[in-house]
Amino acid sequence: MGQGVTVIDAALLDRTTQKAKESVRLRMNHNFHVSEREPLNRLLNAVEPGSYVRPHRHLNPDKVDAIIVLRGRLLSIVFDDDGEVVEHTVLSPSEGVYGMEVSPGLWHTIVVLESGTVIYEVKEGPYAPLSSENFAPWSPDGTDRDKARRYMEQLINTCLKK
């Protein structure tokens, strides 16, 4: 395509997925924004099953979290302040559920259900790493991979009634 046009095709999703599979965290970004200081950050996020996305919220600064699932399947979960699941949705383009927007301040996470899952994320910039107050205190911090794995399994069982 022409200058200034980036095509999101299967080859790009495949390359990003391969990098995610090789990553210790089992996920990999492909940024479209040139600088994290841009007012709008846009990226692909390839996430493999077993990658732990700790429940979090976006406050101070308040930001909307918006994702569209391009390929694969994941479980989106929203929690109350005590860590109880209040809403969950399986996002999968093959099932006709394509994405979500999460308002600032809502505790949420995703759990990937299918290898090869790639999402397109849009967040208000500039990029700001989450502060500790934005990570759910009732969730594992991720340093103990076994504890994080068990927590994700518990969420899947709770939400999908396995």
Sequence and secondary structure as in RCSB ss.txt:
>XXXX:A:sequence
MGQGVTVIDAALLDRTTQKAKESVRLRMNHNFHVSEREPLNRLLNAVEPGSYVRPHRHLNPDKVDAIIVLRGRLL
SIVFDDDGEVVEHTVLSPSEGVYGMEVSPGLWHTIVVLESGTVIYEVKEGPYAPLSSENFAPWSPDGTDRDKARR
YMEQLINTCLKK
>XXXX:A:secstr
  TT     HHHHHHHHHHHHHSTTSEEEEE SS TTSSEEEEEEEE TT     B  TTTT  EEEEEEES EE
EEEE TTS EEEEEEEBGGGTB EEEE TT EEEEEE STTEEEEEEEESS     GGGB TTS  SSSHHHHHH
HHHHHHHHHH  
